[in-house]
Amino acid sequence: MGLRWRKSINMGPVRANVSNSGVGWTINLGLVRVGLSAQGKVYFSIGIPGTGLYYTTQINQQIK
């Protein structure tokens, strides 16, 4: 296993996740989050606040 690095930058409801792979983006809409990974994959997440329980699914294969 190699060394990994990640830094999150919050800008209101938008978060930029900077890592070895590139920059990913997440929009937080309360219980729901929609994101774009550094690899171009779009995902959807829904969770219960304060519990750490959430469900995430990939919306499409990849944005090119």
Secondary structure, 3 states (H helix, E strand, C coil): CCCCCEEEEEECCEEEEEECCEEEEEEECCCEEEEECCCCCEEEEEEECCCCEEEEEECCCCCC
